[in-house]
Amino acid sequence: MAAEIIRPATLRDVVDIVPRLRQSDIDECEALAGKGSVLRMAVATVVGSVIAMTYVRDGKVTAVFGVAGRLLDEEGSPWMFGTDDIVGRSVVREGRRHVPMMLRLFKRLSNVVDTRNEKSIRWLKSLGFKFEKAVPVGPSGVLFYPFSMGD
């Protein structure tokens, strides 16, 4: 049986995981913030988050996830980036455990997901997020689905 640990994220986790990210997560970051932006965007996301957690499986960081925002705001932005070593069942289980915590902090959770990122879209739908019509986002106008949950 695999050893799985969920713990608070560190910047060391970000530096560790970025070179091993799934191509779909790299593509999504670069569509949002431009070529070569992945490390900068990942660090800013973790630093700007109320909750930032690291998923470790068999001693390897395989995902970092959380919710960005300010506690005085009513809306938070859930996010996740991971490697090809992510195990679907575990990520769904942890998402189902952490999303309710996020909703206790924020009345509404919302963000966008690249329309090409099929695994993330399936994961978000399995957690109960609702999707809107795709819109162009970022410097290249790549299509993203806005998604949300809550009031």
C-alpha positions as YAML, in Angstrom:
chain: A
units: angstrom
residues:
- id: 1
  name: MET
  ca: [0.00, 0.00, 0.00]
- id: 2
  name: ALA
  ca: [1.28, 3.45, -0.92]
- id: 3
  name: ALA
  ca: [2.22, 5.89, 1.82]
- id: 4
  name: GLU
  ca: [0.19, 9.08, 1.35]
- id: 5
  name: ILE
  ca: [0.67, 12.30, 3.31]
- id: 6
  name: ILE
  ca: [-1.15, 15.63, 3.09]
- id: 7
  name: ARG
  ca: [0.72, 18.50, 4.73]
- id: 8
  name: PRO
  ca: [1.03, 22.29, 4.48]
- id: 9
  name: ALA
  ca: [2.79, 23.36, 1.29]
- id: 10
  name: THR
  ca: [6.20, 25.01, 1.30]
- id: 11
  name: LEU
  ca: [8.05, 26.93, -1.38]
- id: 12
  name: ARG
  ca: [10.50, 24.00, -1.47]
- id: 13
  name: ASP
  ca: [7.54, 21.82, -2.59]
- id: 14
  name: VAL
  ca: [6.87, 24.23, -5.44]
- id: 15
  name: VAL
  ca: [10.51, 24.21, -6.57]
- id: 16
  name: ASP
  ca: [10.45, 20.38, -6.34]
- id: 17
  name: ILE
  ca: [7.25, 19.86, -8.32]
- id: 18
  name: VAL
  ca: [7.48, 22.47, -11.11]
- id: 19
  name: PRO
  ca: [10.05, 20.57, -13.25]
- id: 20
  name: ARG
  ca: [7.81, 17.46, -13.05]
- id: 21
  name: LEU
  ca: [4.39, 19.05, -13.70]
- id: 22
  name: ARG
  ca: [1.90, 17.45, -16.05]
- id: 23
  name: GLN
  ca: [2.12, 18.99, -19.51]
- id: 24
  name: SER
  ca: [-1.53, 20.06, -19.20]
- id: 25
  name: ASP
  ca: [-0.71, 22.11, -16.08]
- id: 26
  name: ILE
  ca: [2.29, 23.72, -17.79]
- id: 27
  name: ASP
  ca: [0.15, 24.57, -20.83]
- id: 28
  name: GLU
  ca: [-2.55, 26.06, -18.58]
- id: 29
  name: CYS
  ca: [-0.09, 28.26, -16.65]
- id: 30
  name: GLU
  ca: [1.55, 29.49, -19.85]
- id: 31
  name: ALA
  ca: [-1.83, 30.22, -21.45]
- id: 32
  name: LEU
  ca: [-2.73, 32.35, -18.41]
- id: 33
  name: ALA
  ca: [0.56, 34.17, -17.87]
- id: 34
  name: GLY
  ca: [2.82, 33.61, -20.90]
- id: 35
  name: LYS
  ca: [5.69, 31.33, -21.84]
- id: 36
  name: GLY
  ca: [8.15, 30.56, -19.04]
- id: 37
  name: SER
  ca: [5.76, 31.70, -16.30]
- id: 38
  name: VAL
  ca: [5.17, 28.37, -14.53]
- id: 39
  name: LEU
  ca: [7.54, 28.71, -11.55]
- id: 40
  name: ARG
  ca: [6.66, 32.38, -10.99]
- id: 41
  name: MET
  ca: [2.93, 31.61, -11.17]
- id: 42
  name: ALA
  ca: [3.20, 28.56, -8.89]
- id: 43
  name: VAL
  ca: [5.12, 30.50, -6.23]
- id: 44
  name: ALA
  ca: [2.68, 33.42, -6.38]
- id: 45
  name: THR
  ca: [-0.27, 31.04, -6.11]
- id: 46
  name: VAL
  ca: [1.06, 29.30, -2.99]
- id: 47
  name: VAL
  ca: [2.14, 32.58, -1.35]
- id: 48
  name: GLY
  ca: [-1.27, 34.17, -2.07]
- id: 49
  name: SER
  ca: [-3.27, 31.28, -0.65]
- id: 50
  name: VAL
  ca: [-5.23, 30.94, 2.57]
- id: 51
  name: ILE
  ca: [-4.88, 27.17, 2.28]
- id: 52
  name: ALA
  ca: [-1.95, 25.55, 0.43]
- id: 53
  name: MET
  ca: [-1.39, 21.83, 0.87]
- id: 54
  name: THR
  ca: [1.05, 19.30, -0.55]
- id: 55
  name: TYR
  ca: [0.11, 15.75, -1.49]
- id: 56
  name: VAL
  ca: [3.04, 13.36, -1.01]
- id: 57
  name: ARG
  ca: [2.86, 9.78, -2.26]
- id: 58
  name: ASP
  ca: [5.66, 7.32, -1.51]
- id: 59
  name: GLY
  ca: [7.94, 10.20, -0.50]
- id: 60
  name: LYS
  ca: [7.40, 12.22, -3.72]
- id: 61
  name: VAL
  ca: [5.49, 15.49, -4.01]
- id: 62
  name: THR
  ca: [2.82, 14.69, -6.60]
- id: 63
  name: ALA
  ca: [0.41, 17.63, -6.20]
- id: 64
  name: VAL
  ca: [0.06, 21.01, -4.52]
- id: 65
  name: PHE
  ca: [-3.42, 22.45, -4.07]
- id: 66
  name: GLY
  ca: [-5.32, 25.07, -2.16]
- id: 67
  name: VAL
  ca: [-7.46, 28.17, -2.28]
- id: 68
  name: ALA
  ca: [-6.20, 31.68, -2.95]
- id: 69
  name: GLY
  ca: [-7.87, 34.81, -1.69]
- id: 70
  name: ARG
  ca: [-8.20, 37.04, 1.34]
- id: 71
  name: LEU
  ca: [-10.25, 35.94, 4.30]
- id: 72
  name: LEU
  ca: [-12.18, 39.23, 4.26]
- id: 73
  name: ASP
  ca: [-13.40, 38.47, 0.73]
- id: 74
  name: GLU
  ca: [-16.42, 36.30, 0.03]
- id: 75
  name: GLU
  ca: [-14.83, 34.54, -2.94]
- id: 76
  name: GLY
  ca: [-11.80, 32.26, -3.05]
- id: 77
  name: SER
  ca: [-10.01, 30.68, -6.00]
- id: 78
  name: PRO
  ca: [-9.35, 26.94, -5.71]
- id: 79
  name: TRP
  ca: [-6.34, 25.61, -7.61]
- id: 80
  name: MET
  ca: [-4.19, 22.53, -8.04]
- id: 81
  name: PHE
  ca: [-1.12, 21.57, -9.99]
- id: 82
  name: GLY
  ca: [0.38, 18.13, -10.15]
- id: 83
  name: THR
  ca: [2.57, 15.53, -11.77]
- id: 84
  name: ASP
  ca: [1.72, 12.48, -13.85]
- id: 85
  name: ASP
  ca: [2.11, 10.48, -10.62]
- id: 86
  name: ILE
  ca: [-1.22, 11.77, -9.28]
- id: 87
  name: VAL
  ca: [-3.58, 8.92, -8.43]
- id: 88
  name: GLY
  ca: [-7.15, 9.87, -9.38]
- id: 89
  name: ARG
  ca: [-8.97, 8.22, -6.47]
- id: 90
  name: SER
  ca: [-6.71, 9.88, -3.89]
- id: 91
  name: VAL
  ca: [-7.03, 13.32, -5.46]
- id: 92
  name: VAL
  ca: [-10.82, 13.03, -5.61]
- id: 93
  name: ARG
  ca: [-10.93, 11.86, -1.98]
- id: 94
  name: GLU
  ca: [-8.74, 14.77, -0.82]
- id: 95
  name: GLY
  ca: [-10.71, 17.24, -2.92]
- id: 96
  name: ARG
  ca: [-13.94, 16.08, -1.32]
- id: 97
  name: ARG
  ca: [-12.35, 16.54, 2.08]
- id: 98
  name: HIS
  ca: [-10.82, 19.99, 1.44]
- id: 99
  name: VAL
  ca: [-13.48, 21.74, -0.67]
- id: 100
  name: PRO
  ca: [-15.95, 21.89, 2.26]
- id: 101
  name: MET
  ca: [-13.18, 23.51, 4.37]
- id: 102
  name: MET
  ca: [-12.68, 26.08, 1.61]
- id: 103
  name: LEU
  ca: [-16.42, 26.78, 1.55]
- id: 104
  name: ARG
  ca: [-16.36, 27.46, 5.28]
- id: 105
  name: LEU
  ca: [-13.81, 30.22, 4.60]
- id: 106
  name: PHE
  ca: [-15.42, 31.62, 1.44]
- id: 107
  name: LYS
  ca: [-19.08, 31.81, 0.39]
- id: 108
  name: ARG
  ca: [-18.11, 31.13, -3.21]
- id: 109
  name: LEU
  ca: [-15.26, 29.31, -4.91]
- id: 110
  name: SER
  ca: [-14.43, 30.18, -8.52]
- id: 111
  name: ASN
  ca: [-11.61, 30.00, -11.02]
- id: 112
  name: VAL
  ca: [-10.98, 29.01, -14.64]
- id: 113
  name: VAL
  ca: [-9.66, 25.82, -16.23]
- id: 114
  name: ASP
  ca: [-8.14, 25.39, -19.70]
- id: 115
  name: THR
  ca: [-10.65, 23.64, -21.98]
- id: 116
  name: ARG
  ca: [-7.82, 21.31, -23.10]
- id: 117
  name: ASN
  ca: [-7.18, 20.11, -19.52]
- id: 118
  name: GLU
  ca: [-9.60, 17.16, -19.60]
- id: 119
  name: LYS
  ca: [-8.36, 15.44, -16.42]
- id: 120
  name: SER
  ca: [-8.74, 18.60, -14.34]
- id: 121
  name: ILE
  ca: [-12.20, 19.24, -15.80]
- id: 122
  name: ARG
  ca: [-13.32, 15.70, -14.86]
- id: 123
  name: TRP
  ca: [-11.86, 16.14, -11.36]
- id: 124
  name: LEU
  ca: [-13.59, 19.48, -10.83]
- id: 125
  name: LYS
  ca: [-16.92, 18.08, -12.05]
- id: 126
  name: SER
  ca: [-16.56, 15.09, -9.72]
- id: 127
  name: LEU
  ca: [-16.21, 17.57, -6.83]
- id: 128
  name: GLY
  ca: [-19.46, 19.31, -7.83]
- id: 129
  name: PHE
  ca: [-18.19, 22.49, -9.49]
- id: 130
  name: LYS
  ca: [-20.50, 24.03, -12.09]
- id: 131
  name: PHE
  ca: [-19.14, 25.18, -15.43]
- id: 132
  name: GLU
  ca: [-19.97, 28.15, -17.66]
- id: 133
  name: LYS
  ca: [-19.42, 28.67, -21.37]
- id: 134
  name: ALA
  ca: [-15.74, 28.85, -22.37]
- id: 135
  name: VAL
  ca: [-14.20, 32.31, -22.73]
- id: 136
  name: PRO
  ca: [-10.83, 33.48, -24.10]
- id: 137
  name: VAL
  ca: [-8.31, 34.22, -21.34]
- id: 138
  name: GLY
  ca: [-4.65, 35.29, -21.17]
- id: 139
  name: PRO
  ca: [-2.27, 36.82, -23.69]
- id: 140
  name: SER
  ca: [-3.03, 34.24, -26.42]
- id: 141
  name: GLY
  ca: [-6.78, 34.09, -25.89]
- id: 142
  name: VAL
  ca: [-6.86, 30.36, -25.09]
- id: 143
  name: LEU
  ca: [-10.35, 29.15, -24.16]
- id: 144
  name: PHE
  ca: [-11.00, 28.52, -20.48]
- id: 145
  name: TYR
  ca: [-14.11, 27.36, -18.66]
- id: 146
  name: PRO
  ca: [-15.09, 29.49, -15.67]
- id: 147
  name: PHE
  ca: [-16.17, 27.17, -12.84]
- id: 148
  name: SER
  ca: [-17.70, 27.81, -9.44]
- id: 149
  name: MET
  ca: [-19.41, 26.46, -6.35]
- id: 150
  name: GLY
  ca: [-21.32, 28.14, -3.54]
- id: 151
  name: ASP
  ca: [-23.50, 31.26, -3.30]
...
